[in-house]
Amino acid sequence: MFKAKILFVGPTESGKTVLANVLSDTTENVGGEYRPTQGARILEFESQPEGSDDKTCDVELWDCSGDFKFESCWPALMKDCSGVVIIFNPDVPSHLTEIETWHSMFISTQSLLDSQCLLIAHHKPGSEIEDGRLPLAPNLSKLPLIHSNLEEEPDDLRHAFYRYLGNVVKAMSESREREEMSIIT
């Protein structure tokens, strides 16, 4: 069985905690008062990623604070991570430029494949932006992007996340096989 450590990172108030709670089945409630995450929260659950041939995967979902005062902790959070999800609110113009920073700090510094990374444009209730093309920087536009709208399509988010998780598990499996072959030869 694989254990996948997935980091949820991105600007403050982008919806990381709400999405983490929904995907880990911690809560179905998507409303409530905003309370910023302090450092990181770790949610653990079992999942059956898409394309994993009925195998389950233990998932550690690390909901990381978007506050830069915790930046000194980020190298420790990144240790042994299997994938990174950058979450942002497309209604906030500054988020489109901020996610470039998140990409350089969490993805560029790791040896992760594009398939182990995901961008989620989280549409909060009353969002004005459609699920369309966003003006992303070139290094971000090659990453998979999904739009989430928990009020209208919560199951679409779950399916997209399980598909992403399947890609992460596949990359982990291939890496493990390469490692084993290098020991044998």
Salt bridges, closest charged atoms under 4 A:
ASP25 OD1 - ARG158 NH2 3.70
GLU28 OE2 - ARG158 NH2 3.12
GLU50 OE2 - ARG163 NH1 3.99
GLU60 OE2 - LYS3 NZ 3.27
ASP63 OD2 - ARG41 NE 2.96
ASP80 OD2 - LYS79 NZ 3.46
ASP131 OD1 - HIS123 NE2 3.30
ASP131 OD1 - HIS147 ND1 3.87
ASP155 OD1 - ARG158 NH1 3.44
